[in-house]
């Protein structure tokens, strides 16, 4: 019996990917940081539209 609990799939597994075997980046951004960045960009665009309207 195998020591670990991973399931081995056949070589041709119909487009399914094993995400635990993927490349792990050295740069990890938390979901919270992404949301804060997006809110900041949206707020910046709104401020620009209010103070410097085009046209």
N, CA, C and O atoms as a MOPAC input file, in Angstrom:
PM7 MOZYME 1SCF
protein

 N      0.83500 1    -1.16800 1     0.00000 1
 C      0.00000 1     0.00000 1     0.00000 1
 C      0.88800 1     1.24200 1     0.00000 1
 O      1.97000 1     1.23600 1     0.58700 1
 N      0.44200 1     2.27800 1    -0.64200 1
 C      1.22500 1     3.50400 1    -0.76900 1
 C      1.30200 1     4.24100 1     0.56400 1
 O      0.38000 1     4.19300 1     1.37700 1
 N      2.42600 1     4.92100 1     0.76400 1
 C      2.63200 1     5.66200 1     2.00000 1
 C      1.84200 1     6.96800 1     2.04300 1
 O      1.40800 1     7.39300 1     3.11400 1
 N      1.65000 1     7.61600 1     0.87300 1
 C      0.93500 1     8.88900 1     0.84500 1
 C     -0.48900 1     8.67800 1     0.33600 1
 O     -0.84100 1     7.59400 1    -0.12800 1
 N     -1.29500 1     9.72000 1     0.42900 1
 C     -2.70600 1     9.62500 1     0.05800 1
 C     -2.99000 1    10.19100 1    -1.33100 1
 O     -4.15400 1    10.41000 1    -1.67000 1
 N     -1.96000 1    10.43300 1    -2.14700 1
 C     -2.17000 1    10.97100 1    -3.48400 1
 C     -2.63900 1     9.87300 1    -4.42200 1
 O     -2.19200 1     8.72900 1    -4.34200 1
 N     -3.54800 1    10.24500 1    -5.31200 1
 C     -4.06500 1     9.30600 1    -6.29600 1
 C     -3.31300 1     9.51800 1    -7.58800 1
 O     -3.24400 1    10.64300 1    -8.08200 1
 N     -2.75100 1     8.47000 1    -8.14600 1
 C     -2.03000 1     8.55600 1    -9.41200 1
 C     -3.02000 1     8.30200 1   -10.54600 1
 O     -3.74500 1     7.30800 1   -10.54600 1
 N     -3.03300 1     9.23500 1   -11.52500 1
 C     -3.93400 1     9.10800 1   -12.65300 1
 C     -3.14400 1     8.59200 1   -13.85700 1
 O     -1.92100 1     8.72200 1   -13.90000 1
 N     -3.83500 1     8.01400 1   -14.82300 1
 C     -3.13800 1     7.52900 1   -16.01500 1
 C     -2.49500 1     8.67200 1   -16.80200 1
 O     -2.79600 1     9.84300 1   -16.57000 1
 N     -1.61000 1     8.32000 1   -17.73400 1
 C     -0.87500 1     9.31500 1   -18.49900 1
 C     -1.76200 1    10.25200 1   -19.29700 1
 O     -1.48900 1    11.45200 1   -19.34500 1
 N     -2.79500 1     9.75400 1   -19.91300 1
 C     -3.72100 1    10.59700 1   -20.67700 1
 C     -4.97700 1    10.77100 1   -19.83400 1
 O     -5.87400 1     9.92800 1   -19.84700 1
 N     -5.02400 1    11.85900 1   -19.11600 1
 C     -6.15600 1    12.01900 1   -18.19400 1
 C     -7.11600 1    13.09700 1   -18.64300 1
 O     -7.67200 1    13.80600 1   -17.80400 1
 N     -7.32700 1    13.24300 1   -19.92200 1
 C     -8.41100 1    14.03400 1   -20.48000 1
 C     -8.41300 1    15.50500 1   -20.11800 1
 O     -9.48500 1    16.06800 1   -19.89900 1
 N     -7.26000 1    16.15200 1   -20.04600 1
 C     -7.22400 1    17.57100 1   -19.77300 1
 C     -7.24300 1    17.92100 1   -18.29700 1
 O     -7.11800 1    19.09500 1   -17.94900 1
 N     -7.39400 1    16.95400 1   -17.43200 1
 C     -7.36900 1    17.22300 1   -15.99800 1
 C     -5.91900 1    17.42900 1   -15.56900 1
 O     -5.00500 1    16.77600 1   -16.07200 1
 N     -5.73400 1    18.34700 1   -14.63200 1
 C     -4.37400 1    18.64300 1   -14.18100 1
 C     -4.25500 1    18.33600 1   -12.69300 1
 O     -5.21300 1    18.48300 1   -11.93300 1
 N     -3.09100 1    17.91700 1   -12.30400 1
 C     -2.80600 1    17.75200 1   -10.87800 1
 C     -2.14900 1    19.03400 1   -10.41100 1
 O     -0.98700 1    19.29000 1   -10.72800 1
 N     -2.87900 1    19.83700 1    -9.66400 1
 C     -2.38400 1    21.14800 1    -9.28000 1
 C     -1.29900 1    21.07900 1    -8.21000 1
 O     -0.55100 1    22.04200 1    -8.04300 1
 N     -1.19100 1    19.98600 1    -7.49400 1
 C     -0.12100 1    19.88200 1    -6.51300 1
 C      1.22900 1    19.63300 1    -7.18200 1
 O      2.27200 1    19.78400 1    -6.54500 1
 N      1.21800 1    19.25600 1    -8.45100 1
 C      2.45100 1    19.01600 1    -9.18900 1
 C      2.84600 1    20.23900 1   -10.02600 1
 O      3.79300 1    20.16800 1   -10.80900 1
 N      2.13800 1    21.34300 1    -9.86900 1
 C      2.40800 1    22.55300 1   -10.63600 1
 C      3.65000 1    23.26300 1   -10.11700 1
 O      4.16900 1    22.94700 1    -9.04600 1
 N      4.10600 1    24.22000 1   -10.89700 1
 C      5.23200 1    25.06100 1   -10.51800 1
 C      4.80800 1    25.99900 1    -9.39500 1
 O      3.73800 1    26.60400 1    -9.46600 1
 N      5.62000 1    26.12300 1    -8.37600 1
 C      5.33200 1    27.01900 1    -7.26100 1
 C      6.23000 1    28.24500 1    -7.38000 1
 O      7.45600 1    28.13300 1    -7.36500 1
 N      5.60800 1    29.41400 1    -7.49900 1
 C      6.34500 1    30.65300 1    -7.67500 1
 C      6.98600 1    31.09400 1    -6.35800 1
 O      6.50100 1    30.76700 1    -5.27500 1
 N      8.07800 1    31.83800 1    -6.47400 1
 C      8.72300 1    32.40200 1    -5.28900 1
 C      7.95900 1    33.61900 1    -4.78800 1
 O      8.11300 1    34.02400 1    -3.63600 1
 N      7.13400 1    34.20500 1    -5.65700 1
 C      6.34700 1    35.37700 1    -5.29900 1
 C      4.91100 1    34.95200 1    -5.05600 1
 O      4.23600 1    34.46400 1    -5.96200 1
 N      4.45200 1    35.13800 1    -3.83900 1
 C      3.07000 1    34.79200 1    -3.50100 1
 C      2.35400 1    36.05900 1    -3.04100 1
 O      2.82000 1    36.75600 1    -2.13900 1
 N      1.21800 1    36.34700 1    -3.66900 1
 C      0.41700 1    37.50700 1    -3.30700 1
 C     -0.87100 1    36.98700 1    -2.68500 1
 O     -1.56100 1    36.15000 1    -3.26800 1
 N     -1.18100 1    37.47900 1    -1.52200 1
 C     -2.39200 1    37.02300 1    -0.85500 1
 C     -3.62300 1    37.59800 1    -1.53800 1
 O     -3.54600 1    38.67400 1    -2.13100 1
 N     -4.74300 1    36.91600 1    -1.47100 1
 C     -5.97900 1    37.43000 1    -2.05600 1
 C     -6.38900 1    38.77400 1    -1.43700 1
 O     -6.96400 1    39.62400 1    -2.11700 1
 N     -6.09700 1    38.95500 1    -0.17100 1
 C     -6.42000 1    40.21400 1     0.49900 1
 C     -5.64000 1    41.37100 1    -0.12900 1
 O     -6.19600 1    42.45300 1    -0.31700 1
 N     -4.38100 1    41.16400 1    -0.45200 1
 C     -3.56000 1    42.20400 1    -1.07100 1
 C     -4.07300 1    42.54600 1    -2.47100 1
 O     -4.04200 1    43.70900 1    -2.87100 1
 N     -4.53800 1    41.55500 1    -3.20900 1
 C     -5.07400 1    41.79400 1    -4.54600 1
 C     -6.33300 1    42.64400 1    -4.46300 1
 O     -6.49600 1    43.58800 1    -5.23600 1
 N     -7.22000 1    42.32000 1    -3.53600 1
 C     -8.46200 1    43.08100 1    -3.37200 1
 C     -8.16200 1    44.51500 1    -2.95700 1
 O     -8.76900 1    45.44900 1    -3.48200 1
 N     -7.23100 1    44.70400 1    -2.01800 1
 C     -6.86300 1    46.05200 1    -1.58100 1
 C     -6.29000 1    46.84300 1    -2.75400 1
 O     -6.61600 1    48.01900 1    -2.91600 1
 N     -5.45300 1    46.22900 1    -3.56300 1
 C     -4.88200 1    46.90000 1    -4.72800 1
 C     -5.96600 1    47.29800 1    -5.72900 1
 O     -5.93700 1    48.40900 1    -6.25900 1
 N     -6.90700 1    46.41500 1    -5.98900 1
 C     -7.98400 1    46.72700 1    -6.92700 1
 C     -8.85900 1    47.86800 1    -6.41600 1
 O     -9.23700 1    48.74900 1    -7.18700 1
 N     -9.18000 1    47.85900 1    -5.13300 1
 C     -9.98000 1    48.93900 1    -4.54900 1
 C     -9.21200 1    50.26000 1    -4.64900 1
 O     -9.80900 1    51.29600 1    -4.94100 1
 N     -7.92000 1    50.23700 1    -4.41500 1
 C     -7.10900 1    51.45000 1    -4.51100 1
 C     -7.08200 1    51.98600 1    -5.94100 1
 O     -7.17000 1    53.19700 1    -6.14200 1
 N     -6.96200 1    51.11600 1    -6.92500 1
 C     -6.95900 1    51.54400 1    -8.32400 1
 C     -8.31700 1    52.13700 1    -8.69900 1
 O     -8.37500 1    53.16700 1    -9.37100 1
 N     -9.40200 1    51.50200 1    -8.27500 1
 C    -10.74500 1    52.02000 1    -8.56400 1
 C    -10.93600 1    53.38200 1    -7.91300 1
 O    -11.46400 1    54.29800 1    -8.54300 1
 N    -10.51400 1    53.52700 1    -6.66200 1
 C    -10.64400 1    54.80900 1    -5.97000 1
 C     -9.81500 1    55.88000 1    -6.67900 1
 O    -10.26700 1    57.01900 1    -6.80400 1
 N     -8.62500 1    55.54200 1    -7.13800 1
 C     -7.76900 1    56.48800 1    -7.85200 1
 C     -8.43800 1    56.96500 1    -9.13800 1
 O     -8.41500 1    58.15700 1    -9.44600 1
 N     -9.02800 1    56.04700 1    -9.88300 1
 C     -9.71200 1    56.40200 1   -11.13200 1
 C    -10.91400 1    57.29900 1   -10.84200 1
 O    -11.14700 1    58.26800 1   -11.56400 1
 N    -11.68000 1    56.98800 1    -9.79500 1
 C    -12.83000 1    57.81700 1    -9.43900 1
 C    -12.37600 1    59.21800 1    -9.05000 1
 O    -12.99800 1    60.19600 1    -9.46500 1
 N    -11.32000 1    59.34000 1    -8.27400 1
 C    -10.79500 1    60.65000 1    -7.88400 1
 C    -10.34000 1    61.42200 1    -9.10700 1
 O    -10.60600 1    62.62000 1    -9.20100 1
 N     -9.67100 1    60.78700 1   -10.03600 1
 C     -9.25000 1    61.45400 1   -11.26900 1
 C    -10.45000 1    61.95400 1   -12.06600 1
 O    -10.42200 1    63.06600 1   -12.59400 1
 N    -11.50200 1    61.14600 1   -12.15700 1
 C    -12.68500 1    61.55500 1   -12.90200 1
 C    -13.40400 1    62.72400 1   -12.23600 1
 O    -13.98800 1    63.55800 1   -12.92900 1
 N    -13.37400 1    62.79900 1   -10.90800 1
 C    -14.04800 1    63.88300 1   -10.19400 1
 C    -13.25800 1    65.18200 1   -10.32400 1
 O    -13.85100 1    66.22200 1   -10.60900 1
 N    -11.96400 1    65.15700 1   -10.12700 1
 C    -11.17000 1    66.37900 1   -10.10800 1
 C    -10.67500 1    66.82300 1   -11.47000 1
 O    -10.42200 1    68.01100 1   -11.66800 1
 N    -10.52800 1    65.90400 1   -12.41700 1
 C    -10.07900 1    66.25300 1   -13.75200 1
 C    -10.98700 1    65.60700 1   -14.79400 1
 O    -10.58800 1    64.65900 1   -15.47000 1
 N    -12.21300 1    66.12600 1   -14.92200 1
 C    -13.12600 1    65.53300 1   -15.91100 1
 C    -12.65500 1    65.81600 1   -17.33800 1
 O    -12.10700 1    66.88100 1   -17.62100 1
 N    -12.87000 1    64.87900 1   -18.20300 1
 C    -12.46700 1    65.02700 1   -19.60100 1
 C    -13.65400 1    65.55500 1   -20.39000 1
 O    -14.76400 1    65.03200 1   -20.28900 1
 N    -13.40600 1    66.60400 1   -21.18300 1
 C    -14.39500 1    67.08600 1   -22.10800 1
 C    -15.24400 1    68.16700 1   -21.64400 1
 O    -16.11300 1    68.63000 1   -22.38300 1

